Each structure stands twice: as structure tokens, then as C-alpha cells.
Amino acid sequence: MAQGIQWFNLNKSMKPNDNFTVLYCIIMMFADSIIYMLFTVYIENLFPGEFGIPQPWNYP
């Protein structure tokens, strides 16, 4: 009978000789969300919309 994902097997791979785990997937989703957040802040500063002052592309 299958167990599913539990706290104790979050870092265990589902197949032998495999490094891909659910914890790795969660960490990568968190890293992706940080990257997308930084990209969104950058684009919002370049193109602020109707009531904002646009920054140059190389602002600090």
C-alpha cells in the first residue's frame, strides 16, 4: 500500500538511485518565487504605468 508524502519521507526519493525528492521540488518553487518577485519589481519600476516615474533600464 502506498504511503503518500508525509513529513518523515519528504526528503526521500521515490525510486532507488534517484536524487529528485519532494523537498527539492518545494525548495525550487520557493527559489522560483523569489526570482519572479525580483523580476516583477524590476519591470514595475521600468514601466510604472500612468502615474509613475519610469526608471532607466540600469537603475540601482
N, CA, C and O atoms as a Tripos MOL2 file, in Angstrom:
@<TRIPOS>MOLECULE
protein
  240   239    60     0     0
PROTEIN
NO_CHARGES

@<TRIPOS>ATOM
      1 N           0.8430   -1.1760    0.0000 N.3       1 MET1
      2 CA          0.0000    0.0000    0.0000 C.3       1 MET1
      3 C           0.8910    1.2430    0.0000 C.2       1 MET1
      4 O           1.8990    1.2870    0.7060 O.2       1 MET1
      5 N           0.5330    2.2140   -0.7640 N.am      2 ALA2
      6 CA          1.3350    3.4350   -0.8870 C.3       2 ALA2
      7 C           1.1210    4.3340    0.3220 C.2       2 ALA2
      8 O           0.0350    4.3780    0.8980 O.2       2 ALA2
      9 N           2.1840    5.0550    0.6970 N.am      3 GLN3
     10 CA          2.1240    5.9390    1.8510 C.3       3 GLN3
     11 C           1.7130    7.3500    1.4920 C.2       3 GLN3
     12 O           0.9780    7.9930    2.2410 O.2       3 GLN3
     13 N           2.1710    7.8330    0.3690 N.am      4 GLY4
     14 CA          1.9830    9.2400    0.0580 C.3       4 GLY4
     15 C           3.1000   10.0560    0.6860 C.2       4 GLY4
     16 O           4.0600    9.4990    1.2180 O.2       4 GLY4
     17 N           2.9800   11.3400    0.6250 N.am      5 ILE5
     18 CA          4.0090   12.2190    1.1870 C.3       5 ILE5
     19 C           3.6630   12.5240    2.6400 C.2       5 ILE5
     20 O           2.5750   13.0080    2.9490 O.2       5 ILE5
     21 N           4.6000   12.2340    3.5100 N.am      6 GLN6
     22 CA          4.4810   12.5330    4.9290 C.3       6 GLN6
     23 C           5.7000   13.3460    5.3360 C.2       6 GLN6
     24 O           6.6470   13.4710    4.5590 O.2       6 GLN6
     25 N           5.6900   13.9000    6.5460 N.am      7 TRP7
     26 CA          6.8250   14.7140    6.9870 C.3       7 TRP7
     27 C           8.1040   13.8950    7.0770 C.2       7 TRP7
     28 O           9.1850   14.4240    6.8140 O.2       7 TRP7
     29 N           8.0130   12.6370    7.4350 N.am      8 PHE8
     30 CA          9.2290   11.8430    7.6110 C.3       8 PHE8
     31 C           9.8400   11.3790    6.2910 C.2       8 PHE8
     32 O          11.0220   11.0350    6.2650 O.2       8 PHE8
     33 N           9.0800   11.3560    5.1940 N.am      9 ASN9
     34 CA          9.6590   10.9220    3.9260 C.3       9 ASN9
     35 C           9.7130   12.0500    2.9000 C.2       9 ASN9
     36 O           9.7690   11.7920    1.6980 O.2       9 ASN9
     37 N           9.6960   13.2720    3.3590 N.am     10 LEU10
     38 CA          9.7310   14.4280    2.4650 C.3      10 LEU10
     39 C          11.0600   14.5200    1.7200 C.2      10 LEU10
     40 O          11.1070   15.0030    0.5890 O.2      10 LEU10
     41 N          12.1360   14.0590    2.3480 N.am     11 ASN11
     42 CA         13.4650   14.1580    1.7440 C.3      11 ASN11
     43 C          13.9520   12.8130    1.1910 C.2      11 ASN11
     44 O          15.1410   12.6680    0.9060 O.2      11 ASN11
     45 N          13.0760   11.8480    1.0370 N.am     12 LYS12
     46 CA         13.4540   10.5470    0.4760 C.3      12 LYS12
     47 C          12.9950   10.4790   -0.9700 C.2      12 LYS12
     48 O          11.9070   10.9450   -1.3090 O.2      12 LYS12
     49 N          13.8270    9.8970   -1.8160 N.am     13 SER13
     50 CA         13.4410    9.7550   -3.2210 C.3      13 SER13
     51 C          12.4580    8.5940   -3.3650 C.2      13 SER13
     52 O          12.4490    7.6700   -2.5520 O.2      13 SER13
     53 N          11.6510    8.6540   -4.3860 N.am     14 MET14
     54 CA         10.6400    7.6220   -4.6010 C.3      14 MET14
     55 C          11.2140    6.3870   -5.2940 C.2      14 MET14
     56 O          10.6570    5.2950   -5.1770 O.2      14 MET14
     57 N          12.3140    6.5520   -6.0080 N.am     15 LYS15
     58 CA         12.9510    5.4470   -6.7180 C.3      15 LYS15
     59 C          14.3840    5.2990   -6.2240 C.2      15 LYS15
     60 O          14.9970    6.2890   -5.8260 O.2      15 LYS15
     61 N          14.9240    4.1040   -6.2390 N.am     16 PRO16
     62 CA         16.3420    3.9590   -5.8750 C.3      16 PRO16
     63 C          17.2430    4.6000   -6.9290 C.2      16 PRO16
     64 O          16.8960    4.6420   -8.1100 O.2      16 PRO16
     65 N          18.3780    5.0870   -6.5040 N.am     17 ASN17
     66 CA         19.3590    5.7630   -7.3690 C.3      17 ASN17
     67 C          18.7840    7.0110   -8.0350 C.2      17 ASN17
     68 O          19.1190    7.3170   -9.1790 O.2      17 ASN17
     69 N          17.9290    7.7210   -7.3280 N.am     18 ASP18
     70 CA         17.3260    8.9440   -7.8450 C.3      18 ASP18
     71 C          17.5000   10.0330   -6.7930 C.2      18 ASP18
     72 O          17.2530    9.7970   -5.6100 O.2      18 ASP18
     73 N          17.9240   11.2240   -7.2130 N.am     19 ASN19
     74 CA         18.1520   12.3250   -6.2810 C.3      19 ASN19
     75 C          16.9780   13.2860   -6.1890 C.2      19 ASN19
     76 O          17.0130   14.2100   -5.3760 O.2      19 ASN19
     77 N          15.9450   13.1000   -6.9910 N.am     20 PHE20
     78 CA         14.8140   14.0220   -7.0150 C.3      20 PHE20
     79 C          13.8520   13.6970   -5.8780 C.2      20 PHE20
     80 O          13.3060   12.5960   -5.8060 O.2      20 PHE20
     81 N          13.6520   14.6780   -4.9830 N.am     21 THR21
     82 CA         12.7460   14.4960   -3.8550 C.3      21 THR21
     83 C          11.6980   15.5990   -3.8560 C.2      21 THR21
     84 O          11.8160   16.5880   -4.5800 O.2      21 THR21
     85 N          10.6810   15.4160   -3.0390 N.am     22 VAL22
     86 CA          9.6370   16.4270   -2.9180 C.3      22 VAL22
     87 C          10.2040   17.6810   -2.2530 C.2      22 VAL22
     88 O           9.8130   18.7930   -2.6060 O.2      22 VAL22
     89 N          11.1050   17.5170   -1.3110 N.am     23 LEU23
     90 CA         11.7200   18.6700   -0.6640 C.3      23 LEU23
     91 C          12.4990   19.5080   -1.6720 C.2      23 LEU23
     92 O          12.4700   20.7370   -1.6130 O.2      23 LEU23
     93 N          13.1920   18.8510   -2.5940 N.am     24 TYR24
     94 CA         13.9060   19.5650   -3.6550 C.3      24 TYR24
     95 C          12.9230   20.3630   -4.5080 C.2      24 TYR24
     96 O          13.2090   21.4980   -4.8900 O.2      24 TYR24
     97 N          11.7890   19.7840   -4.8010 N.am     25 CYS25
     98 CA         10.7650   20.4630   -5.5960 C.3      25 CYS25
     99 C          10.2250   21.6870   -4.8520 C.2      25 CYS25
    100 O          10.0260   22.7370   -5.4640 O.2      25 CYS25
    101 N           9.9880   21.5690   -3.5610 N.am     26 ILE26
    102 CA          9.4930   22.6920   -2.7610 C.3      26 ILE26
    103 C          10.5300   23.8020   -2.6990 C.2      26 ILE26
    104 O          10.1810   24.9770   -2.8170 O.2      26 ILE26
    105 N          11.7940   23.4530   -2.5160 N.am     27 ILE27
    106 CA         12.8630   24.4550   -2.4690 C.3      27 ILE27
    107 C          12.9780   25.1760   -3.8000 C.2      27 ILE27
    108 O          13.1590   26.3930   -3.8270 O.2      27 ILE27
    109 N          12.8760   24.4490   -4.9030 N.am     28 MET28
    110 CA         12.9620   25.0870   -6.2200 C.3      28 MET28
    111 C          11.7640   25.9950   -6.4880 C.2      28 MET28
    112 O          11.9260   27.0400   -7.1180 O.2      28 MET28
    113 N          10.5760   25.6280   -6.0320 N.am     29 MET29
    114 CA          9.4140   26.5100   -6.1880 C.3      29 MET29
    115 C           9.5860   27.7860   -5.3730 C.2      29 MET29
    116 O           9.1950   28.8630   -5.8230 O.2      29 MET29
    117 N          10.1660   27.6770   -4.1760 N.am     30 PHE30
    118 CA         10.4340   28.8580   -3.3610 C.3      30 PHE30
    119 C          11.4690   29.7540   -4.0390 C.2      30 PHE30
    120 O          11.3040   30.9740   -4.0630 O.2      30 PHE30
    121 N          12.5310   29.1670   -4.5900 N.am     31 ALA31
    122 CA         13.5490   29.9540   -5.2970 C.3      31 ALA31
    123 C          12.9580   30.6160   -6.5370 C.2      31 ALA31
    124 O          13.2800   31.7660   -6.8350 O.2      31 ALA31
    125 N          12.1010   29.9050   -7.2600 N.am     32 ASP32
    126 CA         11.4360   30.4960   -8.4290 C.3      32 ASP32
    127 C          10.5620   31.6720   -8.0380 C.2      32 ASP32
    128 O          10.5200   32.6740   -8.7510 O.2      32 ASP32
    129 N           9.8670   31.5670   -6.9200 N.am     33 SER33
    130 CA          9.0080   32.6780   -6.4990 C.3      33 SER33
    131 C           9.8330   33.9080   -6.1390 C.2      33 SER33
    132 O           9.3990   35.0290   -6.4040 O.2      33 SER33
    133 N          11.0000   33.7300   -5.5480 N.am     34 ILE34
    134 CA         11.8880   34.8610   -5.2490 C.3      34 ILE34
    135 C          12.3800   35.4980   -6.5460 C.2      34 ILE34
    136 O          12.3950   36.7230   -6.6660 O.2      34 ILE34
    137 N          12.7820   34.6810   -7.5120 N.am     35 ILE35
    138 CA         13.2580   35.2060   -8.8010 C.3      35 ILE35
    139 C          12.1490   35.9670   -9.5110 C.2      35 ILE35
    140 O          12.3830   37.0600  -10.0270 O.2      35 ILE35
    141 N          10.9350   35.4030   -9.5450 N.am     36 TYR36
    142 CA          9.8130   36.0750  -10.2070 C.3      36 TYR36
    143 C           9.4350   37.3680   -9.4960 C.2      36 TYR36
    144 O           9.0440   38.3370  -10.1460 O.2      36 TYR36
    145 N           9.5470   37.3980   -8.1560 N.am     37 MET37
    146 CA          9.2540   38.6150   -7.4140 C.3      37 MET37
    147 C          10.2490   39.7150   -7.7750 C.2      37 MET37
    148 O           9.8470   40.8560   -8.0040 O.2      37 MET37
    149 N          11.5420   39.3900   -7.8310 N.am     38 LEU38
    150 CA         12.5510   40.3830   -8.1880 C.3      38 LEU38
    151 C          12.3610   40.8770   -9.6140 C.2      38 LEU38
    152 O          12.5170   42.0680   -9.8840 O.2      38 LEU38
    153 N          12.0280   39.9780  -10.5260 N.am     39 PHE39
    154 CA         11.7710   40.3530  -11.9120 C.3      39 PHE39
    155 C          10.5550   41.2760  -12.0090 C.2      39 PHE39
    156 O          10.5730   42.2350  -12.7800 O.2      39 PHE39
    157 N           9.5120   41.0020  -11.2480 N.am     40 THR40
    158 CA          8.3100   41.8310  -11.2530 C.3      40 THR40
    159 C           8.5910   43.2180  -10.7050 C.2      40 THR40
    160 O           8.1110   44.2040  -11.2650 O.2      40 THR40
    161 N           9.3520   43.3230   -9.6300 N.am     41 VAL41
    162 CA          9.7010   44.6330   -9.0720 C.3      41 VAL41
    163 C          10.5150   45.4290  -10.0820 C.2      41 VAL41
    164 O          10.3040   46.6330  -10.2290 O.2      41 VAL41
    165 N          11.4350   44.7840  -10.7730 N.am     42 TYR42
    166 CA         12.2490   45.4600  -11.7810 C.3      42 TYR42
    167 C          11.3870   45.9760  -12.9280 C.2      42 TYR42
    168 O          11.5270   47.1320  -13.3260 O.2      42 TYR42
    169 N          10.5090   45.1490  -13.4620 N.am     43 ILE43
    170 CA          9.6500   45.5560  -14.5770 C.3      43 ILE43
    171 C           8.6830   46.6540  -14.1390 C.2      43 ILE43
    172 O           8.4130   47.5760  -14.9090 O.2      43 ILE43
    173 N           8.1610   46.5710  -12.9240 N.am     44 GLU44
    174 CA          7.2560   47.6110  -12.4280 C.3      44 GLU44
    175 C           7.9740   48.9490  -12.2670 C.2      44 GLU44
    176 O           7.3420   49.9960  -12.4060 O.2      44 GLU44
    177 N           9.2490   48.9440  -11.9840 N.am     45 ASN45
    178 CA          9.9990   50.1950  -11.8980 C.3      45 ASN45
    179 C          10.3560   50.7390  -13.2730 C.2      45 ASN45
    180 O          10.4850   51.9520  -13.4340 O.2      45 ASN45
    181 N          10.5180   49.8800  -14.2580 N.am     46 LEU46
    182 CA         10.7940   50.3500  -15.6160 C.3      46 LEU46
    183 C           9.5400   50.9030  -16.2820 C.2      46 LEU46
    184 O           9.5940   51.9330  -16.9530 O.2      46 LEU46
    185 N           8.4210   50.2270  -16.1010 N.am     47 PHE47
    186 CA          7.1470   50.6100  -16.7160 C.3      47 PHE47
    187 C           6.0980   50.7630  -15.6130 C.2      47 PHE47
    188 O           5.2910   49.8570  -15.4040 O.2      47 PHE47
    189 N           6.0980   51.9070  -14.8980 N.am     48 PRO48
    190 CA          5.2370   52.0410  -13.7220 C.3      48 PRO48
    191 C           3.7630   52.2580  -14.0280 C.2      48 PRO48
    192 O           2.9380   52.1950  -13.1170 O.2      48 PRO48
    193 N           3.4160   52.5070  -15.2540 N.am     49 GLY49
    194 CA          2.0170   52.7520  -15.5680 C.3      49 GLY49
    195 C           1.7720   54.2330  -15.7820 C.2      49 GLY49
    196 O           2.6870   54.9860  -16.1160 O.2      49 GLY49
    197 N           0.5320   54.6420  -15.5890 N.am     50 GLU50
    198 CA          0.1280   56.0100  -15.9090 C.3      50 GLU50
    199 C           0.6580   57.0380  -14.9100 C.2      50 GLU50
    200 O           1.0080   58.1460  -15.3150 O.2      50 GLU50
    201 N           0.7280   56.7130  -13.6360 N.am     51 PHE51
    202 CA          1.0510   57.6970  -12.6030 C.3      51 PHE51
    203 C           2.3860   57.4300  -11.9220 C.2      51 PHE51
    204 O           2.4760   57.5440  -10.7000 O.2      51 PHE51
    205 N           3.4090   57.0830  -12.6600 N.am     52 GLY52
    206 CA          4.7030   56.8320  -12.0560 C.3      52 GLY52
    207 C           5.8190   57.4080  -12.8890 C.2      52 GLY52
    208 O           5.6270   57.7750  -14.0480 O.2      52 GLY52
    209 N           6.9790   57.4830  -12.2930 N.am     53 ILE53
    210 CA          8.1660   57.9670  -12.9970 C.3      53 ILE53
    211 C           8.9870   56.7450  -13.3990 C.2      53 ILE53
    212 O           9.4650   56.0090  -12.5360 O.2      53 ILE53
    213 N           9.1540   56.5260  -14.6980 N.am     54 PRO54
    214 CA          9.9270   55.3440  -15.1130 C.3      54 PRO54
    215 C          11.4120   55.5020  -14.8060 C.2      54 PRO54
    216 O          11.9800   56.5840  -14.9530 O.2      54 PRO54
    217 N          12.0140   54.4310  -14.3890 N.am     55 GLN55
    218 CA         13.4470   54.3930  -14.1130 C.3      55 GLN55
    219 C          14.1850   53.9980  -15.3950 C.2      55 GLN55
    220 O          13.5960   53.3680  -16.2730 O.2      55 GLN55
    221 N          15.4640   54.3610  -15.5120 N.am     56 PRO56
    222 CA         16.2410   53.8510  -16.6470 C.3      56 PRO56
    223 C          16.4510   52.3410  -16.4840 C.2      56 PRO56
    224 O          16.2880   51.8050  -15.3880 O.2      56 PRO56
    225 N          16.8080   51.6690  -17.5600 N.am     57 TRP57
    226 CA         16.9430   50.2120  -17.5250 C.3      57 TRP57
    227 C          18.0410   49.7370  -16.5840 C.2      57 TRP57
    228 O          18.0210   48.5930  -16.1300 O.2      57 TRP57
    229 N          19.0060   50.6180  -16.2870 N.am     58 ASN58
    230 CA         20.1320   50.2140  -15.4390 C.3      58 ASN58
    231 C          20.0970   50.8940  -14.0720 C.2      58 ASN58
    232 O          21.1460   51.2040  -13.5080 O.2      58 ASN58
    233 N          18.8990   51.1260  -13.5350 N.am     59 TYR59
    234 CA         18.8170   51.7830  -12.2290 C.3      59 TYR59
    235 C          19.3650   50.8520  -11.1480 C.2      59 TYR59
    236 O          19.3330   49.6310  -11.2960 O.2      59 TYR59
    237 N          19.8730   51.4440  -10.0490 N.am     60 PRO60
    238 CA         20.4570   50.5910   -8.9930 C.3      60 PRO60
    239 C          19.4320   49.9120   -8.1260 C.2      60 PRO60
    240 O          19.7910   49.1730   -7.2090 O.2      60 PRO60
@<TRIPOS>BOND
     1     1     2 1
     2     2     3 1
     3     3     4 2
     4     3     5 am
     5     5     6 1
     6     6     7 1
     7     7     8 2
     8     7     9 am
     9     9    10 1
    10    10    11 1
    11    11    12 2
    12    11    13 am
    13    13    14 1
    14    14    15 1
    15    15    16 2
    16    15    17 am
    17    17    18 1
    18    18    19 1
    19    19    20 2
    20    19    21 am
    21    21    22 1
    22    22    23 1
    23    23    24 2
    24    23    25 am
    25    25    26 1
    26    26    27 1
    27    27    28 2
    28    27    29 am
    29    29    30 1
    30    30    31 1
    31    31    32 2
    32    31    33 am
    33    33    34 1
    34    34    35 1
    35    35    36 2
    36    35    37 am
    37    37    38 1
    38    38    39 1
    39    39    40 2
    40    39    41 am
    41    41    42 1
    42    42    43 1
    43    43    44 2
    44    43    45 am
    45    45    46 1
    46    46    47 1
    47    47    48 2
    48    47    49 am
    49    49    50 1
    50    50    51 1
    51    51    52 2
    52    51    53 am
    53    53    54 1
    54    54    55 1
    55    55    56 2
    56    55    57 am
    57    57    58 1
    58    58    59 1
    59    59    60 2
    60    59    61 am
    61    61    62 1
    62    62    63 1
    63    63    64 2
    64    63    65 am
    65    65    66 1
    66    66    67 1
    67    67    68 2
    68    67    69 am
    69    69    70 1
    70    70    71 1
    71    71    72 2
    72    71    73 am
    73    73    74 1
    74    74    75 1
    75    75    76 2
    76    75    77 am
    77    77    78 1
    78    78    79 1
    79    79    80 2
    80    79    81 am
    81    81    82 1
    82    82    83 1
    83    83    84 2
    84    83    85 am
    85    85    86 1
    86    86    87 1
    87    87    88 2
    88    87    89 am
    89    89    90 1
    90    90    91 1
    91    91    92 2
    92    91    93 am
    93    93    94 1
    94    94    95 1
    95    95    96 2
    96    95    97 am
    97    97    98 1
    98    98    99 1
    99    99   100 2
   100    99   101 am
   101   101   102 1
   102   102   103 1
   103   103   104 2
   104   103   105 am
   105   105   106 1
   106   106   107 1
   107   107   108 2
   108   107   109 am
   109   109   110 1
   110   110   111 1
   111   111   112 2
   112   111   113 am
   113   113   114 1
   114   114   115 1
   115   115   116 2
   116   115   117 am
   117   117   118 1
   118   118   119 1
   119   119   120 2
   120   119   121 am
   121   121   122 1
   122   122   123 1
   123   123   124 2
   124   123   125 am
   125   125   126 1
   126   126   127 1
   127   127   128 2
   128   127   129 am
   129   129   130 1
   130   130   131 1
   131   131   132 2
   132   131   133 am
   133   133   134 1
   134   134   135 1
   135   135   136 2
   136   135   137 am
   137   137   138 1
   138   138   139 1
   139   139   140 2
   140   139   141 am
   141   141   142 1
   142   142   143 1
   143   143   144 2
   144   143   145 am
   145   145   146 1
   146   146   147 1
   147   147   148 2
   148   147   149 am
   149   149   150 1
   150   150   151 1
   151   151   152 2
   152   151   153 am
   153   153   154 1
   154   154   155 1
   155   155   156 2
   156   155   157 am
   157   157   158 1
   158   158   159 1
   159   159   160 2
   160   159   161 am
   161   161   162 1
   162   162   163 1
   163   163   164 2
   164   163   165 am
   165   165   166 1
   166   166   167 1
   167   167   168 2
   168   167   169 am
   169   169   170 1
   170   170   171 1
   171   171   172 2
   172   171   173 am
   173   173   174 1
   174   174   175 1
   175   175   176 2
   176   175   177 am
   177   177   178 1
   178   178   179 1
   179   179   180 2
   180   179   181 am
   181   181   182 1
   182   182   183 1
   183   183   184 2
   184   183   185 am
   185   185   186 1
   186   186   187 1
   187   187   188 2
   188   187   189 am
   189   189   190 1
   190   190   191 1
   191   191   192 2
   192   191   193 am
   193   193   194 1
   194   194   195 1
   195   195   196 2
   196   195   197 am
   197   197   198 1
   198   198   199 1
   199   199   200 2
   200   199   201 am
   201   201   202 1
   202   202   203 1
   203   203   204 2
   204   203   205 am
   205   205   206 1
   206   206   207 1
   207   207   208 2
   208   207   209 am
   209   209   210 1
   210   210   211 1
   211   211   212 2
   212   211   213 am
   213   213   214 1
   214   214   215 1
   215   215   216 2
   216   215   217 am
   217   217   218 1
   218   218   219 1
   219   219   220 2
   220   219   221 am
   221   221   222 1
   222   222   223 1
   223   223   224 2
   224   223   225 am
   225   225   226 1
   226   226   227 1
   227   227   228 2
   228   227   229 am
   229   229   230 1
   230   230   231 1
   231   231   232 2
   232   231   233 am
   233   233   234 1
   234   234   235 1
   235   235   236 2
   236   235   237 am
   237   237   238 1
   238   238   239 1
   239   239   240 2
@<TRIPOS>SUBSTRUCTURE
     1 MET1         2 RESIDUE 1 A MET
     2 ALA2         6 RESIDUE 1 A ALA
     3 GLN3        10 RESIDUE 1 A GLN
     4 GLY4        14 RESIDUE 1 A GLY
     5 ILE5        18 RESIDUE 1 A ILE
     6 GLN6        22 RESIDUE 1 A GLN
     7 TRP7        26 RESIDUE 1 A TRP
     8 PHE8        30 RESIDUE 1 A PHE
     9 ASN9        34 RESIDUE 1 A ASN
    10 LEU10       38 RESIDUE 1 A LEU
    11 ASN11       42 RESIDUE 1 A ASN
    12 LYS12       46 RESIDUE 1 A LYS
    13 SER13       50 RESIDUE 1 A SER
    14 MET14       54 RESIDUE 1 A MET
    15 LYS15       58 RESIDUE 1 A LYS
    16 PRO16       62 RESIDUE 1 A PRO
    17 ASN17       66 RESIDUE 1 A ASN
    18 ASP18       70 RESIDUE 1 A ASP
    19 ASN19       74 RESIDUE 1 A ASN
    20 PHE20       78 RESIDUE 1 A PHE
    21 THR21       82 RESIDUE 1 A THR
    22 VAL22       86 RESIDUE 1 A VAL
    23 LEU23       90 RESIDUE 1 A LEU
    24 TYR24       94 RESIDUE 1 A TYR
    25 CYS25       98 RESIDUE 1 A CYS
    26 ILE26      102 RESIDUE 1 A ILE
    27 ILE27      106 RESIDUE 1 A ILE
    28 MET28      110 RESIDUE 1 A MET
    29 MET29      114 RESIDUE 1 A MET
    30 PHE30      118 RESIDUE 1 A PHE
    31 ALA31      122 RESIDUE 1 A ALA
    32 ASP32      126 RESIDUE 1 A ASP
    33 SER33      130 RESIDUE 1 A SER
    34 ILE34      134 RESIDUE 1 A ILE
    35 ILE35      138 RESIDUE 1 A ILE
    36 TYR36      142 RESIDUE 1 A TYR
    37 MET37      146 RESIDUE 1 A MET
    38 LEU38      150 RESIDUE 1 A LEU
    39 PHE39      154 RESIDUE 1 A PHE
    40 THR40      158 RESIDUE 1 A THR
    41 VAL41      162 RESIDUE 1 A VAL
    42 TYR42      166 RESIDUE 1 A TYR
    43 ILE43      170 RESIDUE 1 A ILE
    44 GLU44      174 RESIDUE 1 A GLU
    45 ASN45      178 RESIDUE 1 A ASN
    46 LEU46      182 RESIDUE 1 A LEU
    47 PHE47      186 RESIDUE 1 A PHE
    48 PRO48      190 RESIDUE 1 A PRO
    49 GLY49      194 RESIDUE 1 A GLY
    50 GLU50      198 RESIDUE 1 A GLU
    51 PHE51      202 RESIDUE 1 A PHE
    52 GLY52      206 RESIDUE 1 A GLY
    53 ILE53      210 RESIDUE 1 A ILE
    54 PRO54      214 RESIDUE 1 A PRO
    55 GLN55      218 RESIDUE 1 A GLN
    56 PRO56      222 RESIDUE 1 A PRO
    57 TRP57      226 RESIDUE 1 A TRP
    58 ASN58      230 RESIDUE 1 A ASN
    59 TYR59      234 RESIDUE 1 A TYR
    60 PRO60      238 RESIDUE 1 A PRO
